[in-house]
Amino acid sequence: MSFVLPARAAPLTHEVDMAEADGFEPRGGLRRVSYRSEVRLRLVDGQLRIDLLASAWGRPRRHRRPPAVRLAHGEWLRWQINYRFTGSDGAWLYRLDTLNLAHGAVPADTFLGEPPRFIDERALIW
């Protein structure tokens, strides 16, 4: 669910992907913050406003979603959401997204601890 952050200046996005086909071996990457992702970030009155945009293609559909979250400088949260997708061959693909997000610079091992705020949108998928 979490990894040590690389030594880089914020803001940054550290993405780690793991797939069953690769034996769940973590594969990471680093890039500057991009607002093309499924997360919408905005500064509002000095707080970071976070909207996690659920995939339009994943199941189950989420008709009721948590509202946007605001973080004060120095705060962080963990947000999880899962999906089931159907491939063109009819096979199912499962995905769990875990967002560990902080407002401002934090120690590299911040996300290894228990989150002070946790939003759990994991659903039973079959």
C-alpha positions in Angstrom: 0.0 0.0 0.0 2.9 2.4 0.4 6.5 2.9 -0.5 9.4 5.2 0.6 9.4 8.3 -1.5 12.3 9.0 -3.7 14.6 11.9 -2.8 13.1 14.6 -5.1 11.6 18.0 -4.5 7.8 18.3 -4.3 5.5 18.5 -6.0 5.9 15.1 -7.5 3.9 12.0 -8.3 5.5 8.7 -7.4 3.6 5.9 -9.2 4.2 2.3 -8.4 2.4 -0.4 -10.4 2.2 -4.1 -9.6 0.6 -6.8 -11.8 0.0 -10.5 -11.2 1.6 -11.2 -14.6 4.9 -9.8 -13.1 4.6 -11.6 -9.8 3.4 -8.4 -8.2 7.0 -7.0 -8.5 6.8 -3.2 -7.8 7.6 -1.1 -10.8 7.9 2.6 -10.0 8.2 5.9 -11.8 8.6 9.5 -11.0 7.1 12.5 -12.7 6.1 16.0 -11.9 2.5 16.5 -10.9 0.2 16.0 -13.8 -3.4 17.1 -13.7 -4.3 14.5 -16.4 -4.6 11.8 -13.8 -7.7 10.6 -12.1 -7.1 12.9 -9.2 -8.1 16.6 -9.3 -6.0 18.9 -7.0 -6.7 22.5 -6.2 -5.5 25.0 -3.6 -8.5 26.6 -1.8 -7.8 29.0 1.0 -4.4 27.5 1.7 -5.7 23.9 1.8 -5.3 21.2 -0.8 -8.7 20.1 -2.2 -8.6 16.5 -3.5 -11.2 14.9 -5.8 -10.7 11.3 -6.7 -12.4 10.7 -10.0 -13.7 7.1 -10.3 -13.2 5.3 -13.5 -16.2 5.5 -15.8 -15.4 2.0 -17.1 -14.8 0.2 -13.9 -17.4 -1.8 -11.9 -19.2 -1.5 -9.6 -20.7 1.9 -10.5 -20.4 4.3 -7.6 -23.5 6.4 -7.5 -22.7 7.7 -4.0 -19.2 9.0 -3.5 -17.3 10.7 -0.7 -17.1 14.5 -1.1 -13.8 16.2 -1.9 -11.3 16.2 0.9 -9.3 19.1 2.1 -5.8 18.8 3.6 -4.0 21.5 5.6 -0.3 21.9 5.0 1.6 18.9 6.5 -1.4 16.6 6.5 -1.7 13.4 4.5 -4.3 10.8 3.6 -4.8 7.4 2.1 -7.7 6.8 -0.3 -8.4 3.4 -1.8 -10.8 2.4 -4.5 -11.1 -0.9 -6.5 -12.6 -1.9 -9.8 -13.4 -4.8 -12.0 -13.0 -4.4 -15.8 -14.1 -6.7 -18.6 -11.6 -7.1 -21.4 -12.4 -7.4 -25.1 -12.0 -11.2 -24.7 -14.5 -11.3 -21.8 -11.8 -11.9 -19.1 -12.1 -9.9 -15.9 -9.3 -7.6 -14.7 -9.3 -6.4 -11.1 -7.6 -3.2 -10.0 -6.9 -1.6 -6.6 -5.8 2.0 -6.6 -4.2 3.4 -3.5 -3.6 7.1 -3.3 -1.2 8.3 -0.5 -1.2 12.1 -0.8 0.4 14.8 1.3 0.1 18.6 1.2 3.6 19.9 1.3 7.0 18.3 1.8 7.0 15.2 4.1 9.7 12.8 5.2 10.4 10.0 2.7 8.9 7.3 5.0 5.7 9.2 5.8 3.4 6.8 3.9 4.7 3.7 5.6 2.8 4.6 8.8 -0.9 4.5 9.6 -2.7 7.2 7.8 -4.3 9.9 9.9 -7.2 10.0 7.4 -8.4 7.0 5.4 -11.1 6.9 2.8 -12.2 3.4 1.9 -14.1 3.0 -1.3 -13.3 -0.6 -1.8 -16.3 -2.6 -2.8 -17.2 -6.3 -3.0 -16.6 -7.2 -6.6 -17.7 -10.4 -8.3 
